[in-house]
């Protein structure tokens, strides 16, 4: 039995040694370093499609010199982010070889069906390339492999953060932005009714010699008290809104704009902005939305418009205090 255990131990040691040999990153001093894309200049790239392990995907395209989202009617992209990715791809090299065999591709997450990121890009001459970004063996380093090649390399020059597969990672996500202190009126219509709030300027010490006063609500009864906090929170949702992603310029039936969930109009001294909240997507609970200041329909998170869609009249009122039953507060 003891001899059998010694044989098993010997086999285990051999397996450990082989694993270290196969997966230990080779030093750049022992492997000749060459560019992965020898003739690539960052400005040559005109199209990207990026997919992540969760199935998210985004396509970026250069149209008349500007980077856009072609699947959202050419919604503008933050060019610096795309340029940064293109520059990092152009600098990738073969200096840190990890393995020359395909047996480890799945384990290193650089296989066609097992990856962290799949980046496909096209250059001005029509050439297409596919690169897989895989696992990270230590902070700042990541495995990568070029489609059609068995060799897998390690690099610190790029990360999965540089190649996010959601549209929001590539755009300015602020969709509505009206300075809240400038707003003097909010008109909100949803399934629970129509609510009109007015805030008049009163004498004060502001930059223009006056400051904004408290909110009032049309139709407020004498025995009712408006909740300033709740009104302010609702005004904030109508005045400042981030998108999840742009949808495009076409008003599709699925957006539900013919029977919107809410319509909110904020007014300043010289500006009026109307936000329409459409149907809710049952898959992710987001809402379609359109602003009067944008030609693009967008998706917004449920929590970001919840007050606009769900609030009732009672939600804007201070709850009456509950009287203390006689004798409960008496400690004598």
C-alpha positions in Angstrom: 0.0 0.0 0.0 2.8 2.4 0.9 4.5 1.8 -2.5 1.2 2.5 -4.2 0.9 5.8 -2.4 4.4 6.8 -3.4 3.6 6.1 -7.0 0.5 8.3 -6.8 2.4 11.0 -5.1 5.0 10.9 -7.9 2.4 11.2 -10.5 0.9 14.2 -8.8 4.3 15.9 -8.6 4.8 15.4 -12.4 1.3 16.8 -13.1 2.1 19.9 -11.0 5.4 20.4 -12.8 3.8 20.1 -16.2 1.1 22.6 -15.2 3.7 25.1 -14.1 5.6 24.6 -17.4 2.5 25.0 -19.5 0.9 28.0 -17.8 3.8 30.0 -16.3 4.1 33.2 -18.3 7.3 33.3 -20.4 9.7 36.2 -19.7 9.8 38.8 -22.4 13.6 38.4 -22.2 13.3 34.8 -23.5 10.6 35.3 -26.1 11.1 37.7 -29.1 8.5 40.4 -28.9 6.6 41.3 -32.1 3.4 43.3 -32.7 0.2 41.2 -32.8 -1.0 43.5 -35.6 2.2 44.6 -37.3 0.7 47.1 -39.7 -2.1 48.4 -37.6 -2.4 52.1 -36.8 -5.1 53.1 -34.3 -6.7 55.4 -36.8 -7.1 52.6 -39.3 -10.0 51.0 -37.3 -13.4 51.9 -38.5 -15.7 49.3 -36.8 -15.9 47.4 -33.6 -18.3 44.7 -32.2 -17.7 43.7 -28.6 -19.3 40.8 -26.8 -18.9 39.8 -23.1 -19.4 36.6 -21.2 -23.0 37.6 -20.2 -24.1 38.0 -23.8 -24.1 41.8 -23.8 -22.9 43.2 -27.1 -22.3 46.6 -28.6 -21.3 47.8 -32.1 -19.3 51.0 -32.7 -18.7 52.5 -36.2 -16.9 55.5 -37.6 -19.3 57.4 -39.9 -18.0 60.5 -41.7 -15.1 60.6 -39.2 -17.3 60.4 -36.1 -17.8 57.3 -33.8 -21.5 56.4 -33.4 -23.8 53.5 -32.3 -25.2 52.3 -35.7 -27.8 50.2 -34.0 -29.3 53.3 -32.4 -29.5 55.6 -35.5 -25.9 56.7 -35.1 -26.1 58.0 -31.5 -22.9 59.8 -30.8 -20.1 57.9 -28.9 -17.5 59.4 -26.6 -14.6 59.4 -29.1 -11.8 59.4 -26.6 -12.9 56.0 -25.2 -12.9 54.4 -28.7 -9.6 55.9 -29.6 -8.0 54.6 -26.4 -9.2 51.1 -27.2 -7.8 51.3 -30.7 -4.4 52.5 -29.5 -4.2 49.7 -27.0 -5.0 47.1 -29.6 -2.3 48.5 -31.8 0.4 48.1 -29.1 -0.3 44.5 -28.2 2.8 42.2 -28.7 3.9 38.6 -28.4 6.5 39.3 -25.7 4.8 37.3 -22.9 3.9 33.9 -24.3 1.8 31.7 -22.0 1.1 28.6 -24.1 1.3 27.5 -27.8 -1.4 24.8 -27.5 -5.2 25.1 -27.8 -5.7 22.7 -24.9 -5.7 25.5 -22.4 -7.9 28.0 -24.3 -11.0 27.3 -22.2 -9.1 27.4 -18.9 -7.6 30.8 -19.9 -11.0 31.9 -21.2 -9.8 32.8 -24.7 -11.8 30.1 -26.5 -14.6 30.9 -29.1 -17.2 29.7 -26.7 -15.5 30.7 -23.4 -14.2 34.2 -23.1 -14.4 37.4 -21.0 -14.5 39.7 -24.1 -14.6 39.0 -27.8 -13.5 42.0 -29.8 -14.0 42.0 -33.6 -12.8 45.0 -35.5 -12.4 46.1 -39.1 -9.9 48.4 -40.7 -10.1 50.9 -43.6 -8.8 48.2 -46.0 -11.6 45.9 -45.1 -9.5 43.5 -43.1 -11.3 41.9 -40.0 -9.7 40.6 -36.9 -11.0 38.9 -33.8 -9.3 39.0 -30.4 -10.3 37.2 -27.2 -9.6 38.8 -23.8 -9.5 36.1 -21.1 -8.8 35.5 -17.4 -6.6 37.7 -15.2 -3.9 35.7 -13.3 -2.9 38.7 -11.3 -3.8 42.4 -10.9 -3.4 44.4 -14.1 -2.6 41.4 -16.3 -4.8 39.6 -18.7 -4.6 36.7 -21.2 -5.4 37.3 -24.8 -5.4 35.3 -28.1 -5.9 36.2 -31.7 -8.6 34.2 -33.6 -6.9 31.5 -35.7 -3.8 31.3 -33.6 -3.0 28.8 -30.9 -0.6 31.0 -29.0 -2.0 32.8 -25.9 -0.2 35.8 -24.4 -0.2 37.9 -21.3 -0.4 41.7 -21.3 -0.8 44.7 -19.0 -1.5 47.0 -21.9 -5.3 46.3 -22.1 -8.1 45.2 -19.8 -11.7 44.2 -20.0 -12.7 47.6 -18.7 -11.3 49.1 -21.9 -13.7 46.9 -23.9 -17.1 47.0 -22.2 -19.9 45.5 -24.1 -22.7 47.8 -23.1 -23.7 51.0 -24.9 -23.7 53.0 -21.7 -19.9 52.5 -21.4 -19.3 54.4 -24.6 -21.7 57.4 -24.4 -22.5 60.4 -22.3 -25.4 58.8 -20.3 -27.0 62.1 -19.0 -30.2 62.4 -21.0 -32.1 65.2 -19.3 -30.3 68.0 -17.3 -32.2 71.0 -16.2 -30.7 72.9 -13.2 -33.2 72.1 -10.4 -32.8 75.5 -8.7 -34.0 77.2 -11.9 -37.3 75.2 -12.1 -40.4 77.2 -11.1 -43.1 74.8 -12.2 -43.7 71.1 -12.7 -46.7 69.6 -14.3 -47.0 65.8 -13.9 -49.6 63.6 -15.4 -49.7 59.8 -14.8 -52.2 57.1 -14.2 -53.2 58.6 -10.9 -54.1 62.1 -12.1 -52.6 65.4 -13.0 -50.5 67.4 -10.5 -49.2 70.9 -10.8 -46.5 72.3 -8.6 -45.4 76.0 -8.6 -42.4 77.6 -6.9 -42.3 81.3 -7.0 -39.2 83.5 -6.4 -39.2 85.5 -3.2 -36.8 88.2 -2.0 -33.5 86.9 -0.8 -29.8 87.0 -1.2 -29.2 85.1 -4.3 -27.0 86.2 -7.2 -29.8 88.0 -8.8 -31.1 89.5 -5.6 -33.8 86.8 -5.1 -34.0 83.1 -4.2 -36.5 80.3 -5.0 -39.4 79.9 -2.5 -41.2 76.8 -1.3 -43.3 74.6 -3.6 -47.1 74.8 -3.6 -49.5 72.4 -5.3 -52.6 73.5 -7.1 -55.8 72.3 -5.4 -54.2 71.9 -2.0 -56.8 72.0 0.7 -56.6 74.2 3.7 -56.1 71.3 6.1 -53.5 69.6 3.9 -49.7 70.1 4.1 -47.4 69.6 1.1 -44.4 67.4 1.6 -41.5 69.6 0.4 -39.1 66.6 0.4 -41.4 64.4 -1.7 -42.1 67.2 -4.2 -38.4 68.0 -4.5 -37.5 64.3 -5.1 -40.1 64.1 -7.9 -38.9 67.4 -9.5 -35.3 65.9 -9.4 -36.4 62.9 -11.4 -38.0 65.1 -14.1 -35.1 67.5 -14.3 -32.1 65.1 -14.2 -32.2 61.7 -15.9 -29.6 59.2 -17.0 -30.2 56.6 -19.7 -29.3 52.9 -19.8 -28.9 53.1 -23.6 -30.3 54.9 -26.6 -32.9 53.2 -28.7 -33.0 55.3 -31.9 -35.1 58.0 -33.5 -38.1 55.9 -34.6 -41.1 55.9 -32.3 -41.9 52.1 -32.2 -45.2 50.8 -30.9 -43.4 48.8 -28.2 -42.3 52.1 -26.6 -45.9 52.8 -25.6 -45.8 56.5 -26.3 -49.4 56.6 -27.5 -50.5 55.9 -23.9 -47.5 57.0 -21.8 -47.0 56.0 -18.2 -46.2 59.6 -17.3 -45.7 63.0 -18.8 -43.6 65.5 -16.9 -43.0 69.1 -17.9 -40.5 71.3 -16.0 -40.4 75.0 -16.6 -37.8 77.7 -15.9 -37.9 81.4 -16.6 -36.8 80.8 -20.2 -37.1 77.0 -20.9 -39.7 74.2 -20.9 -38.7 70.5 -21.1 -41.2 67.7 -21.5 -40.3 64.2 -20.6 -42.6 61.3 -21.7 -42.2 57.9 -20.0 -43.6 55.1 -22.1 -44.1 51.4 -21.6 -42.1 49.2 -19.2 -40.1 46.4 -20.5 -41.0 43.2 -18.5 -37.6 41.7 -19.1 -35.5 44.3 -17.2 -38.3 46.6 -15.9 -36.8 49.6 -17.7 -38.9 52.2 -19.3 -38.8 53.8 -22.8 -38.5 57.6 -22.6 -38.3 60.6 -24.9 -37.4 64.2 -24.1 -38.6 67.3 -26.0 -35.0 68.3 -26.3 -33.7 65.1 -27.9 -34.6 63.3 -31.2 -33.6 60.0 -29.5 -35.8 57.5 -27.6 -33.9 55.9 -24.7 -34.2 53.3 -22.0 -34.1 54.4 -18.4 -34.0 52.5 -15.2 -37.2 51.9 -13.2 -36.0 53.6 -10.0 -35.0 56.7 -11.9 -38.6 57.5 -12.9 -40.6 55.7 -10.2 -42.0 58.8 -8.6 -43.1 60.2 -12.0 -44.9 57.0 -12.9 -46.3 55.8 -9.6 -46.9 58.8 -7.3 -50.5 59.5 -6.2 -51.8 62.8 -4.7 -51.4 61.4 -1.2 -47.7 60.7 -1.9 -47.1 64.5 -2.1 -48.7 65.2 1.2 -47.4 65.1 4.8 -49.0 62.3 6.7 -51.1 63.5 9.6 -49.5 62.8 12.9 -50.9 59.9 14.9 -52.2 61.1 18.2 -50.8 59.4 21.3 -53.5 57.3 23.1 -54.5 58.9 26.4 -52.3 57.7 29.2 -49.5 56.1 27.1 -47.2 59.1 27.4 -47.8 59.5 31.2 -44.9 58.2 33.2 -45.9 59.8 36.5 
